[in-house]
Amino acid sequence: MADTGAKAPRERYRTQVRSEIKQHAWEQIASAGASALSLNAIAKRMGMSGPALYRYFAGRDDLLTELIRDAYRSLADTFRAAADSGADLAGLAHALRGWALEDPQRYFLMYGTPVPGYHAPDDVTLVANEIMQVLLDACAALELHDERAPFDEHLESHREWAAGHSAPAPVLRRALAFWARVHGVLSLELAGHFAGMGFDAALFFESELHELTRAGT
């Protein structure tokens, strides 16, 4: 028991330092992008030596993985909370937009340009699957009257991304269309491509949602 008590303060300190490292990492990503992430630069800002910081994260990829895990978990929890509160497909889209606008760099780390040379571990994919499961459930709840499309036949034998969800092909296609178009609009908005075009980005987002959530489209 005494040994457990002795370890607790050290574990709390370790957790605190890791959290501070991640905060500096987010600041670095915001200013220079994820590809410029540098543990040595973070160590310098924290008044630590490089080797000391590597006791908390094994390397750049280890730190990047932790940030991506945190981001995916945050979005998965946001989606699940929205769904548990009764959000429909449009409600999930608004939850996603609100989450993205809250921290664009977090969004771009997940859905922006991949970091050269970095490959996310399998457990990150599992969390991403949680997000897709909530989306598929919301799409399945719509009263679809879609005619089968040529792509549906392809989806019947290429549905690994659905992670075992039982939705029929038209629902899978609706989910993919929703995911692609919503992220397309969000990515353009967050990157500033709508700036100066003179229209309300929120109203444009709403218009796209109307098209995507109509039962017969």
Backbone as CSV, one residue per row, in Angstrom:
resi,resn,N_x,N_y,N_z,CA_x,CA_y,CA_z,C_x,C_y,C_z
1,MET,0.816,-1.206,0.000,0.000,0.000,0.000,0.852,1.259,0.000
2,ALA,1.937,1.230,0.789,2.824,2.399,0.858,3.428,2.686,-0.500
3,ASP,3.740,1.622,-1.248,4.334,1.795,-2.576,3.343,2.448,-3.526
4,THR,2.060,2.036,-3.402,1.028,2.629,-4.255,0.875,4.109,-3.960
5,GLY,0.926,4.466,-2.657,0.821,5.869,-2.282,1.975,6.690,-2.789
6,ALA,3.166,6.080,-2.834,4.349,6.794,-3.314,4.278,7.033,-4.815
7,LYS,3.645,6.108,-5.533,3.578,6.236,-6.986,2.543,7.267,-7.421
8,ALA,1.505,7.451,-6.614,0.412,8.330,-7.033,0.871,9.748,-7.360
9,PRO,1.661,10.418,-6.506,2.123,11.770,-6.861,2.949,11.788,-8.140
10,ARG,3.771,10.760,-8.341,4.588,10.702,-9.566,3.698,10.551,-10.792
11,GLU,2.647,9.724,-10.653,1.740,9.541,-11.785,0.969,10.819,-12.085
12,ARG,0.577,11.531,-11.026,-0.121,12.804,-11.240,0.800,13.812,-11.926
13,TYR,2.051,13.834,-11.519,3.018,14.743,-12.132,3.242,14.366,-13.593
14,ARG,3.354,13.068,-13.856,3.558,12.610,-15.232,2.367,13.007,-16.110
15,THR,1.160,12.823,-15.585,-0.038,13.201,-16.328,-0.057,14.689,-16.609
16,GLN,0.331,15.480,-15.620,0.361,16.932,-15.773,1.371,17.354,-16.835
17,VAL,2.559,16.756,-16.810,3.591,17.116,-17.793,3.163,16.702,-19.196
18,ARG,2.584,15.505,-19.335,2.114,15.058,-20.655,1.045,16.007,-21.187
19,SER,0.162,16.455,-20.301,-0.879,17.385,-20.722,-0.269,18.703,-21.186
20,GLU,0.752,19.174,-20.481,1.412,20.423,-20.870,2.134,20.258,-22.205
21,ILE,2.757,19.116,-22.403,3.429,18.850,-23.682,2.424,18.889,-24.823
22,LYS,1.276,18.263,-24.612,0.252,18.241,-25.662,-0.279,19.643,-25.944
23,GLN,-0.414,20.455,-24.921,-0.867,21.828,-25.131,0.129,22.603,-25.992
24,HIS,1.416,22.453,-25.703,2.434,23.111,-26.517,2.423,22.552,-27.943
25,ALA,2.146,21.266,-28.064,2.087,20.659,-29.398,0.955,21.266,-30.217
26,TRP,-0.223,21.452,-29.597,-1.339,22.067,-30.314,-1.001,23.489,-30.741
27,GLU,-0.317,24.226,-29.878,0.080,25.586,-30.225,1.049,25.576,-31.406
28,GLN,1.953,24.617,-31.397,2.916,24.502,-32.492,2.210,24.145,-33.794
29,ILE,1.253,23.229,-33.717,0.487,22.838,-34.900,-0.300,24.028,-35.449
30,ALA,-0.869,24.824,-34.548,-1.653,25.987,-34.972,-0.799,27.012,-35.708
31,SER,0.455,27.115,-35.325,1.313,28.137,-35.931,2.088,27.648,-37.147
32,ALA,2.414,26.344,-37.173,3.269,25.860,-38.264,2.782,24.583,-38.937
33,GLY,1.696,24.002,-38.466,1.191,22.781,-39.071,1.743,21.527,-38.406
34,ALA,0.998,20.426,-38.555,1.363,19.182,-37.892,2.693,18.614,-38.376
35,SER,3.023,18.840,-39.641,4.266,18.289,-40.178,5.498,18.929,-39.549
36,ALA,5.318,20.110,-38.917,6.447,20.804,-38.296,6.566,20.491,-36.798
37,LEU,5.762,19.565,-36.315,5.780,19.229,-34.897,7.179,18.768,-34.473
38,SER,7.710,19.370,-33.412,9.077,19.084,-32.965,9.115,18.943,-31.455
39,LEU,9.500,17.767,-30.976,9.615,17.560,-29.539,10.736,18.401,-28.951
40,ASN,11.814,18.570,-29.681,12.924,19.379,-29.168,12.511,20.832,-28.964
41,ALA,11.691,21.353,-29.891,11.214,22.729,-29.752,10.292,22.854,-28.541
42,ILE,9.460,21.835,-28.332,8.571,21.841,-27.172,9.383,21.773,-25.889
43,ALA,10.401,20.917,-25.878,11.252,20.785,-24.694,11.904,22.121,-24.359
44,LYS,12.359,22.826,-25.381,13.000,24.124,-25.155,12.021,25.105,-24.530
45,ARG,10.788,25.128,-25.024,9.784,26.042,-24.474,9.447,25.710,-23.031
46,MET,9.548,24.433,-22.688,9.207,24.008,-21.333,10.406,24.040,-20.393
47,GLY,11.569,24.426,-20.917,12.766,24.464,-20.088,13.291,23.085,-19.736
48,MET,13.053,22.126,-20.633,13.498,20.750,-20.422,14.539,20.400,-21.471
49,SER,15.298,19.368,-21.204,16.200,18.842,-22.222,15.409,17.902,-23.126
50,GLY,15.900,17.708,-24.337,15.249,16.781,-25.248,15.092,15.394,-24.655
51,PRO,16.176,14.807,-24.120,16.067,13.464,-23.528,15.049,13.396,-22.394
52,ALA,14.912,14.479,-21.621,13.934,14.476,-20.524,12.514,14.395,-21.071
53,LEU,12.246,15.120,-22.138,10.904,15.100,-22.711,10.586,13.733,-23.317
54,TYR,11.612,13.071,-23.851,11.381,11.765,-24.466,11.018,10.699,-23.444
55,ARG,11.100,11.032,-22.154,10.603,10.105,-21.143,9.078,10.096,-21.102
56,TYR,8.473,11.129,-21.681,7.018,11.232,-21.669,6.391,10.807,-22.995
57,PHE,7.095,11.036,-24.070,6.651,10.589,-25.389,7.865,10.036,-26.125
58,ALA,7.701,8.864,-26.717,8.840,8.177,-27.327,9.382,8.891,-28.557
59,GLY,8.559,9.717,-29.180,8.989,10.423,-30.385,7.846,11.239,-30.945
60,ARG,8.100,11.886,-32.078,7.078,12.729,-32.699,5.814,11.952,-33.000
61,ASP,5.961,10.743,-33.557,4.793,9.966,-33.938,3.977,9.549,-32.723
62,ASP,4.650,9.271,-31.620,3.958,8.910,-30.389,3.101,10.076,-29.906
63,LEU,3.659,11.272,-29.937,2.922,12.464,-29.538,1.782,12.743,-30.508
64,LEU,2.049,12.622,-31.798,1.032,12.866,-32.810,-0.130,11.892,-32.640
65,THR,0.194,10.640,-32.355,-0.847,9.637,-32.141,-1.721,10.009,-30.953
66,GLU,-1.114,10.489,-29.885,-1.874,10.884,-28.706,-2.819,12.037,-29.032
67,LEU,-2.346,13.003,-29.808,-3.191,14.128,-30.194,-4.358,13.669,-31.066
68,ILE,-4.071,12.771,-31.995,-5.117,12.276,-32.890,-6.123,11.432,-32.118
69,ARG,-5.635,10.613,-31.190,-6.548,9.839,-30.343,-7.486,10.770,-29.585
70,ASP,-6.920,11.805,-28.987,-7.723,12.759,-28.230,-8.773,13.412,-29.119
71,ALA,-8.370,13.773,-30.333,-9.291,14.448,-31.254,-10.434,13.525,-31.663
72,TYR,-10.101,12.305,-32.061,-11.149,11.357,-32.464,-12.067,11.033,-31.296
73,ARG,-11.496,10.861,-30.100,-12.326,10.560,-28.948,-13.264,11.717,-28.636
74,SER,-12.770,12.940,-28.768,-13.602,14.108,-28.532,-14.774,14.153,-29.502
75,LEU,-14.507,13.896,-30.790,-15.587,13.928,-31.775,-16.546,12.759,-31.567
76,ALA,-16.022,11.580,-31.272,-16.885,10.424,-31.022,-17.816,10.695,-29.844
77,ASP,-17.281,11.287,-28.786,-18.104,11.613,-27.612,-19.144,12.679,-27.947
78,THR,-18.749,13.647,-28.795,-19.686,14.691,-29.215,-20.832,14.094,-30.017
79,PHE,-20.511,13.187,-30.942,-21.532,12.524,-31.754,-22.455,11.679,-30.880
80,ARG,-21.864,10.915,-29.973,-22.660,10.036,-29.126,-23.583,10.849,-28.224
81,ALA,-23.073,11.942,-27.659,-23.900,12.791,-26.803,-25.055,13.391,-27.596
82,ALA,-24.775,13.830,-28.839,-25.826,14.392,-29.679,-26.885,13.340,-29.997
83,ALA,-26.440,12.137,-30.345,-27.373,11.053,-30.667,-28.206,10.675,-29.453
84,ASP,-27.573,10.596,-28.298,-28.292,10.237,-27.074,-29.317,11.299,-26.687
85,SER,-29.092,12.529,-27.168,-30.028,13.622,-26.888,-31.130,13.713,-27.944
86,GLY,-31.121,12.753,-28.879,-32.170,12.704,-29.884,-31.849,13.376,-31.198
87,ALA,-30.596,13.737,-31.426,-30.230,14.415,-32.674,-30.454,13.504,-33.876
88,ASP,-31.032,14.068,-34.932,-31.167,13.343,-36.187,-29.934,13.609,-37.041
89,LEU,-30.006,13.259,-38.319,-28.843,13.428,-39.190,-28.409,14.890,-39.270
90,ALA,-29.361,15.795,-39.397,-29.027,17.221,-39.435,-28.423,17.670,-38.106
91,GLY,-28.958,17.132,-37.006,-28.415,17.475,-35.692,-26.976,17.036,-35.538
92,LEU,-26.651,15.864,-36.085,-25.261,15.400,-36.043,-24.366,16.322,-36.860
93,ALA,-24.872,16.791,-37.993,-24.082,17.696,-38.829,-23.793,18.995,-38.087
94,HIS,-24.785,19.518,-37.397,-24.562,20.745,-36.623,-23.590,20.496,-35.474
95,ALA,-23.677,19.314,-34.869,-22.733,18.978,-33.801,-21.315,18.923,-34.348
96,LEU,-21.160,18.358,-35.537,-19.847,18.279,-36.172,-19.320,19.671,-36.504
97,ARG,-20.174,20.511,-37.061,-19.734,21.870,-37.425,-19.331,22.653,-36.182
98,GLY,-20.139,22.555,-35.127,-19.799,23.264,-33.898,-18.483,22.797,-33.321
99,TRP,-18.277,21.482,-33.354,-17.024,20.902,-32.856,-15.845,21.386,-33.694
100,ALA,-16.013,21.427,-35.004,-14.933,21.832,-35.903,-14.598,23.313,-35.736
101,LEU,-15.619,24.154,-35.634,-15.383,25.593,-35.481,-14.728,25.913,-34.139
102,GLU,-14.985,25.093,-33.148,-14.396,25.303,-31.828,-12.877,25.200,-31.867
103,ASP,-12.349,24.312,-32.716,-10.894,24.112,-32.803,-10.538,23.614,-34.202
104,PRO,-10.398,24.516,-35.169,-10.114,24.098,-36.550,-8.857,23.254,-36.695
105,GLN,-7.808,23.535,-35.895,-6.576,22.758,-36.036,-6.790,21.306,-35.638
106,ARG,-7.616,21.079,-34.641,-7.958,19.709,-34.252,-8.684,19.008,-35.390
107,TYR,-9.596,19.737,-36.030,-10.332,19.180,-37.167,-9.383,18.820,-38.304
108,PHE,-8.478,19.751,-38.648,-7.577,19.506,-39.770,-6.564,18.401,-39.467
109,LEU,-6.236,18.201,-38.204,-5.342,17.092,-37.874,-5.993,15.769,-38.228
110,MET,-7.308,15.703,-38.089,-8.040,14.481,-38.411,-8.379,14.374,-39.893
111,TYR,-8.825,15.471,-40.478,-9.407,15.410,-41.820,-8.677,16.265,-42.854
112,GLY,-7.546,16.812,-42.475,-6.773,17.607,-43.413,-5.722,16.771,-44.134
113,THR,-4.721,17.432,-44.661,-3.647,16.744,-45.380,-2.880,15.823,-44.432
114,PRO,-2.690,14.544,-44.795,-1.957,13.625,-43.923,-0.529,14.109,-43.663
115,VAL,-0.038,13.819,-42.471,1.334,14.179,-42.129,2.280,13.199,-42.831
116,PRO,3.224,13.694,-43.631,4.131,12.794,-44.365,4.859,11.824,-43.434
117,GLY,4.833,10.547,-43.793,5.565,9.538,-43.036,4.876,9.026,-41.796
118,TYR,3.675,9.551,-41.511,2.982,9.120,-40.295,1.838,8.168,-40.635
119,HIS,1.713,7.099,-39.855,0.622,6.137,-40.028,-0.038,5.914,-38.675
120,ALA,-1.332,6.187,-38.600,-2.047,6.049,-37.337,-2.208,4.574,-36.972
121,PRO,-2.145,4.238,-35.693,-2.324,2.849,-35.259,-3.779,2.400,-35.387
122,ASP,-3.998,1.097,-35.266,-5.327,0.535,-35.478,-6.362,1.054,-34.490
123,ASP,-5.961,1.356,-33.267,-6.954,1.778,-32.282,-7.581,3.120,-32.643
124,VAL,-6.873,3.940,-33.413,-7.460,5.198,-33.888,-8.592,4.893,-34.859
125,THR,-8.397,3.895,-35.705,-9.437,3.490,-36.640,-10.676,3.005,-35.904
126,LEU,-10.481,2.339,-34.776,-11.622,1.847,-33.999,-12.473,3.005,-33.489
127,VAL,-11.834,4.072,-33.048,-12.593,5.233,-32.578,-13.290,5.907,-33.758
128,ALA,-12.617,5.987,-34.899,-13.236,6.558,-36.095,-14.471,5.743,-36.491
129,ASN,-14.410,4.433,-36.294,-15.557,3.573,-36.593,-16.752,3.901,-35.703
130,GLU,-16.490,4.294,-34.463,-17.578,4.679,-33.567,-18.357,5.853,-34.149
131,ILE,-17.626,6.810,-34.697,-18.256,7.984,-35.304,-19.124,7.560,-36.480
132,MET,-18.579,6.681,-37.322,-19.326,6.236,-38.490,-20.547,5.422,-38.106
133,GLN,-20.479,4.645,-37.027,-21.635,3.872,-36.593,-22.799,4.788,-36.207
134,VAL,-22.502,5.882,-35.513,-23.548,6.836,-35.135,-24.163,7.454,-36.388
135,LEU,-23.319,7.795,-37.349,-23.799,8.373,-38.607,-24.678,7.379,-39.361
136,LEU,-24.259,6.129,-39.438,-25.043,5.112,-40.148,-26.382,4.877,-39.472
137,ASP,-26.394,4.893,-38.146,-27.663,4.745,-37.426,-28.614,5.882,-37.785
138,ALA,-28.094,7.100,-37.868,-28.932,8.253,-38.192,-29.445,8.167,-39.630
139,CYS,-28.604,7.705,-40.535,-29.031,7.550,-41.931,-30.083,6.448,-42.055
140,ALA,-29.917,5.377,-41.293,-30.864,4.269,-41.335,-32.227,4.686,-40.804
141,ALA,-32.259,5.707,-39.941,-33.523,6.177,-39.366,-34.340,7.011,-40.349
142,LEU,-33.710,7.475,-41.436,-34.443,8.230,-42.447,-35.350,7.296,-43.242
143,GLU,-36.468,7.831,-43.703,-37.349,7.047,-44.574,-36.875,7.245,-46.016
144,LEU,-35.979,6.371,-46.436,-35.387,6.512,-47.762,-36.294,5.914,-48.837
145,HIS,-36.316,6.583,-49.971,-37.032,6.056,-51.132,-36.087,6.068,-52.342
146,ASP,-34.823,5.880,-52.060,-33.813,5.938,-53.120,-33.959,4.740,-54.057
147,GLU,-33.861,4.997,-55.341,-33.735,3.898,-56.289,-32.308,3.367,-56.218
148,ARG,-32.174,2.089,-56.448,-30.825,1.525,-56.413,-29.981,2.163,-57.517
149,ALA,-28.761,2.454,-57.163,-27.830,3.083,-58.099,-26.696,2.108,-58.399
150,PRO,-25.989,2.305,-59.523,-24.879,1.402,-59.849,-23.870,1.269,-58.722
151,PHE,-23.658,2.357,-57.973,-22.675,2.305,-56.896,-23.118,1.386,-55.755
152,ASP,-24.437,1.171,-55.627,-24.937,0.312,-54.551,-24.393,-1.110,-54.668
153,GLU,-24.369,-1.622,-55.891,-23.854,-2.972,-56.096,-22.387,-3.059,-55.674
154,HIS,-21.645,-2.019,-55.976,-20.249,-1.984,-55.559,-20.150,-1.974,-54.036
155,LEU,-21.005,-1.186,-53.380,-20.955,-1.084,-51.927,-21.293,-2.402,-51.236
156,GLU,-22.133,-3.201,-51.853,-22.499,-4.484,-51.239,-21.272,-5.339,-50.948
157,SER,-20.264,-5.232,-51.785,-19.058,-6.051,-51.580,-17.849,-5.220,-51.150
158,HIS,-18.090,-3.937,-50.836,-17.010,-3.058,-50.360,-17.519,-2.230,-49.189
159,ARG,-17.868,-2.911,-48.112,-18.479,-2.247,-46.974,-17.660,-2.414,-45.695
160,GLU,-16.366,-2.691,-45.854,-15.527,-2.848,-44.668,-15.522,-1.592,-43.809
161,TRP,-15.577,-0.418,-44.455,-15.564,0.853,-43.752,-16.762,1.002,-42.819
162,ALA,-17.851,0.241,-43.080,-19.056,0.324,-42.245,-18.912,-0.483,-40.961
163,ALA,-17.806,-1.189,-40.796,-17.464,-1.895,-39.552,-18.592,-2.790,-39.045
164,GLY,-19.174,-3.570,-39.964,-20.174,-4.547,-39.556,-21.586,-4.030,-39.444
165,HIS,-21.824,-2.748,-39.740,-23.187,-2.213,-39.664,-24.069,-2.917,-40.691
166,SER,-25.310,-3.203,-40.315,-26.203,-3.989,-41.178,-26.977,-3.151,-42.186
167,ALA,-26.697,-1.866,-42.278,-27.449,-0.988,-43.181,-27.369,-1.476,-44.624
168,PRO,-28.479,-1.401,-45.380,-28.452,-1.772,-46.800,-27.657,-0.759,-47.612
169,ALA,-27.354,-1.128,-48.828,-26.492,-0.304,-49.674,-26.982,1.130,-49.855
170,PRO,-28.291,1.394,-50.063,-28.715,2.793,-50.219,-28.415,3.642,-48.982
171,VAL,-28.499,3.042,-47.810,-28.166,3.773,-46.583,-26.669,4.031,-46.519
172,LEU,-25.880,3.045,-46.907,-24.429,3.241,-46.941,-24.067,4.378,-47.889
173,ARG,-24.734,4.393,-49.047,-24.447,5.444,-50.031,-24.844,6.816,-49.482
174,ARG,-26.004,6.873,-48.791,-26.433,8.136,-48.191,-25.414,8.618,-47.155
175,ALA,-24.917,7.701,-46.341,-23.938,8.069,-45.312,-22.656,8.589,-45.937
176,LEU,-22.189,7.926,-47.001,-20.973,8.381,-47.678,-21.173,9.759,-48.305
177,ALA,-22.330,9.956,-48.936,-22.609,11.252,-49.558,-22.665,12.352,-48.505
178,PHE,-23.333,12.053,-47.402,-23.415,13.008,-46.304,-22.026,13.344,-45.780
179,TRP,-21.231,12.316,-45.490,-19.896,12.501,-44.908,-19.000,13.313,-45.848
180,ALA,-19.039,12.973,-47.137,-18.173,13.646,-48.099,-18.576,15.110,-48.283
181,ARG,-19.866,15.371,-48.435,-20.305,16.738,-48.708,-20.196,17.638,-47.478
182,VAL,-20.541,17.101,-46.312,-20.429,17.910,-45.093,-18.970,18.265,-44.828
183,HIS,-18.079,17.275,-44.960,-16.665,17.573,-44.754,-16.123,18.495,-45.837
184,GLY,-16.645,18.367,-47.042,-16.209,19.265,-48.106,-16.536,20.717,-47.785
185,VAL,-17.767,20.959,-47.358,-18.175,22.321,-47.005,-17.385,22.824,-45.795
186,LEU,-17.255,21.968,-44.771,-16.530,22.369,-43.568,-15.068,22.686,-43.863
187,SER,-14.431,21.848,-44.655,-13.018,22.057,-44.967,-12.803,23.373,-45.700
188,LEU,-13.686,23.676,-46.645,-13.571,24.942,-47.367,-13.809,26.126,-46.442
189,GLU,-14.812,26.002,-45.579,-15.109,27.102,-44.654,-13.956,27.345,-43.685
190,LEU,-13.455,26.272,-43.074,-12.408,26.414,-42.064,-11.088,26.885,-42.671
191,ALA,-10.863,26.541,-43.931,-9.636,26.976,-44.600,-9.738,28.407,-45.118
192,GLY,-10.910,29.029,-44.956,-11.067,30.428,-45.349,-11.420,30.646,-46.805
193,HIS,-11.815,29.581,-47.516,-12.080,29.732,-48.948,-13.394,30.458,-49.237
194,PHE,-14.256,30.594,-48.235,-15.495,31.341,-48.441,-15.329,32.829,-48.118
195,ALA,-14.205,33.162,-47.502,-13.986,34.556,-47.109,-13.983,35.455,-48.353
196,GLY,-14.693,36.524,-48.276,-14.724,37.467,-49.391,-15.702,37.115,-50.482
197,MET,-16.408,35.969,-50.371,-17.355,35.593,-51.415,-18.726,36.215,-51.191
198,GLY,-18.949,36.790,-50.016,-20.146,37.583,-49.791,-21.383,36.825,-49.377
199,PHE,-21.287,35.535,-49.064,-22.477,34.813,-48.608,-22.254,34.277,-47.199
200,ASP,-23.357,33.896,-46.567,-23.337,33.391,-45.202,-22.995,31.902,-45.223
201,ALA,-21.825,31.529,-44.698,-21.392,30.133,-44.728,-22.329,29.235,-43.932
202,ALA,-22.890,29.749,-42.856,-23.811,28.951,-42.039,-25.083,28.629,-42.816
203,LEU,-25.584,29.605,-43.595,-26.779,29.362,-44.398,-26.492,28.394,-45.538
204,PHE,-25.310,28.475,-46.114,-24.915,27.522,-47.156,-24.860,26.109,-46.581
205,PHE,-24.291,25.981,-45.387,-24.232,24.685,-44.708,-25.650,24.148,-44.503
206,GLU,-26.556,25.021,-44.078,-27.948,24.622,-43.847,-28.602,24.163,-45.141
207,SER,-28.308,24.852,-46.233,-28.862,24.481,-47.533,-28.391,23.106,-47.968
208,GLU,-27.107,22.824,-47.765,-26.575,21.499,-48.112,-27.224,20.414,-47.267
209,LEU,-27.445,20.704,-45.991,-28.088,19.725,-45.113,-29.512,19.422,-45.588
210,HIS,-30.206,20.452,-46.025,-31.568,20.245,-46.519,-31.578,19.262,-47.683
211,GLU,-30.627,19.415,-48.585,-30.544,18.507,-49.726,-30.170,17.099,-49.285
212,LEU,-29.266,17.007,-48.340,-28.762,15.700,-47.921,-29.752,14.914,-47.065
213,THR,-30.645,15.589,-46.389,-31.545,14.902,-45.466,-32.952,14.724,-46.021
214,ARG,-33.185,15.169,-47.257,-34.492,14.901,-47.859,-34.631,13.402,-48.078
215,ALA,-35.754,12.858,-47.713,-35.930,11.405,-47.720,-35.817,10.803,-49.105
216,GLY,-36.160,11.552,-50.143,-36.186,10.941,-51.470,-34.965,11.214,-52.306
217,THR,-33.887,11.790,-51.744,-32.739,12.120,-52.573,-31.651,11.087,-52.427
